[in-house]
């Protein structure tokens, strides 16, 4: 399950993708629609500065706060040779 890391309370606007950037801030980018190519302009919405841990997935939850969940690693197990 996910746990809340930081209370931010960001109000989400439709047409934007909200995420936690490399510096731990809440950022957004315009979602690509149709045949537009190239990178969208990224803008920082809230400066938080969350320290990220490896093996954790950071995201913006429904309340607009930063949450984290443990990443599932490993994938499909290989069959043993006989």
ZADO-1210 file (C-alpha; in nm, 4 decimals, padded with zeros to 6 digits):
<atoms>
<atom x="00.0000" y="00.0000" z="00.0000" code="UNK" pos="1"/>
<atom x="00.0969" y="00.3607" z="-00.0473" code="UNK" pos="2"/>
<atom x="00.1862" y="00.5927" z="00.2360" code="UNK" pos="3"/>
<atom x="00.1570" y="00.9708" z="00.2434" code="UNK" pos="4"/>
<atom x="00.5000" y="01.1380" z="00.2387" code="UNK" pos="5"/>
<atom x="00.4198" y="01.5102" z="00.2315" code="UNK" pos="6"/>
<atom x="00.0946" y="01.7115" z="00.2483" code="UNK" pos="7"/>
<atom x="00.0891" y="01.9602" z="-00.0394" code="UNK" pos="8"/>
<atom x="-00.2775" y="01.9977" z="-00.1414" code="UNK" pos="9"/>
<atom x="-00.2184" y="02.0701" z="-00.5116" code="UNK" pos="10"/>
<atom x="-00.5375" y="02.1390" z="-00.7076" code="UNK" pos="11"/>
<atom x="-00.5162" y="01.9347" z="-01.0285" code="UNK" pos="12"/>
<atom x="-00.6243" y="02.0894" z="-01.3590" code="UNK" pos="13"/>
<atom x="-00.7482" y="01.8654" z="-01.6407" code="UNK" pos="14"/>
<atom x="-00.5196" y="01.8260" z="-01.9419" code="UNK" pos="15"/>
<atom x="-00.2012" y="01.8159" z="-01.7317" code="UNK" pos="16"/>
<atom x="00.0126" y="01.5283" z="-01.6027" code="UNK" pos="17"/>
<atom x="00.1260" y="01.5840" z="-01.2427" code="UNK" pos="18"/>
<atom x="00.4408" y="01.4120" z="-01.1100" code="UNK" pos="19"/>
<atom x="00.7275" y="01.4376" z="-00.8598" code="UNK" pos="20"/>
<atom x="01.0417" y="01.5590" z="-01.0414" code="UNK" pos="21"/>
<atom x="01.4074" y="01.4657" z="-00.9748" code="UNK" pos="22"/>
<atom x="01.4454" y="01.7381" z="-00.7110" code="UNK" pos="23"/>
<atom x="01.1385" y="01.6182" z="-00.5175" code="UNK" pos="24"/>
<atom x="00.9083" y="01.9013" z="-00.6261" code="UNK" pos="25"/>
<atom x="00.5559" y="01.8729" z="-00.7682" code="UNK" pos="26"/>
<atom x="00.5643" y="01.9489" z="-01.1409" code="UNK" pos="27"/>
<atom x="00.3220" y="01.9309" z="-01.4314" code="UNK" pos="28"/>
<atom x="00.3386" y="01.8966" z="-01.8091" code="UNK" pos="29"/>
<atom x="00.0683" y="01.9400" z="-02.0721" code="UNK" pos="30"/>
<atom x="-00.0588" y="01.6000" z="-02.1877" code="UNK" pos="31"/>
<atom x="00.0116" y="01.5077" z="-02.5488" code="UNK" pos="32"/>
<atom x="-00.3030" y="01.4815" z="-02.7596" code="UNK" pos="33"/>
<atom x="-00.3270" y="01.3857" z="-03.1259" code="UNK" pos="34"/>
<atom x="-00.0121" y="01.3833" z="-03.3357" code="UNK" pos="35"/>
<atom x="00.1922" y="01.6435" z="-03.1503" code="UNK" pos="36"/>
<atom x="00.5589" y="01.5487" z="-03.1267" code="UNK" pos="37"/>
<atom x="00.8270" y="01.6619" z="-02.8873" code="UNK" pos="38"/>
<atom x="00.8561" y="01.7316" z="-02.5187" code="UNK" pos="39"/>
<atom x="00.5997" y="01.9468" z="-02.3407" code="UNK" pos="40"/>
<atom x="00.7054" y="02.2381" z="-02.1235" code="UNK" pos="41"/>
<atom x="00.7484" y="02.1314" z="-01.7605" code="UNK" pos="42"/>
<atom x="00.6558" y="02.3765" z="-01.4873" code="UNK" pos="43"/>
<atom x="00.7058" y="02.3389" z="-01.1111" code="UNK" pos="44"/>
<atom x="00.3757" y="02.3756" z="-00.9232" code="UNK" pos="45"/>
<atom x="00.4997" y="02.3413" z="-00.5621" code="UNK" pos="46"/>
<atom x="00.8550" y="02.3398" z="-00.4244" code="UNK" pos="47"/>
<atom x="00.8652" y="02.0607" z="-00.1670" code="UNK" pos="48"/>
<atom x="01.2129" y="01.9044" z="-00.1888" code="UNK" pos="49"/>
<atom x="01.1200" y="01.5470" z="-00.0891" code="UNK" pos="50"/>
<atom x="01.4208" y="01.3176" z="-00.0431" code="UNK" pos="51"/>
<atom x="01.3556" y="01.0128" z="-00.2629" code="UNK" pos="52"/>
<atom x="01.4545" y="00.6586" z="-00.1622" code="UNK" pos="53"/>
<atom x="01.5490" y="00.3950" z="-00.4185" code="UNK" pos="54"/>
<atom x="01.2907" y="00.1224" z="-00.4731" code="UNK" pos="55"/>
<atom x="00.9988" y="00.3584" z="-00.4049" code="UNK" pos="56"/>
<atom x="00.7497" y="00.5027" z="-00.6557" code="UNK" pos="57"/>
<atom x="00.6488" y="00.8634" z="-00.5803" code="UNK" pos="58"/>
<atom x="00.3207" y="01.0060" z="-00.7152" code="UNK" pos="59"/>
<atom x="00.0540" y="01.2722" z="-00.6556" code="UNK" pos="60"/>
<atom x="-00.2549" y="01.1163" z="-00.4948" code="UNK" pos="61"/>
<atom x="-00.6223" y="01.2202" z="-00.5261" code="UNK" pos="62"/>
<atom x="-00.5901" y="01.4769" z="-00.2458" code="UNK" pos="63"/>
<atom x="-00.2973" y="01.6459" z="-00.4244" code="UNK" pos="64"/>
<atom x="-00.0369" y="01.5213" z="-00.1753" code="UNK" pos="65"/>
<atom x="00.2866" y="01.3294" z="-00.2409" code="UNK" pos="66"/>
<atom x="00.2574" y="00.9569" z="-00.1692" code="UNK" pos="67"/>
<atom x="00.5013" y="00.6682" z="-00.2088" code="UNK" pos="68"/>
<atom x="00.4592" y="00.2956" z="-00.2711" code="UNK" pos="69"/>
<atom x="00.7165" y="00.0159" z="-00.2789" code="UNK" pos="70"/>
<atom x="00.8008" y="-00.0790" z="-00.6382" code="UNK" pos="71"/>
<atom x="00.7356" y="-00.4393" z="-00.7307" code="UNK" pos="72"/>
<atom x="01.0578" y="-00.5780" z="-00.8735" code="UNK" pos="73"/>
<atom x="01.1560" y="-00.9177" z="-01.0026" code="UNK" pos="74"/>
<atom x="00.9185" y="-00.9944" z="-01.2868" code="UNK" pos="75"/>
<atom x="00.8507" y="-01.3460" z="-01.4102" code="UNK" pos="76"/>
<atom x="01.0558" y="-01.6304" z="-01.2632" code="UNK" pos="77"/>
<atom x="01.2587" y="-01.8421" z="-01.5055" code="UNK" pos="78"/>
<atom x="01.1878" y="-02.2152" z="-01.5356" code="UNK" pos="79"/>
<atom x="01.4583" y="-02.4454" z="-01.3944" code="UNK" pos="80"/>
<atom x="01.6566" y="-02.6627" z="-01.6374" code="UNK" pos="81"/>
<atom x="01.6193" y="-03.0358" z="-01.5866" code="UNK" pos="82"/>
</atoms>
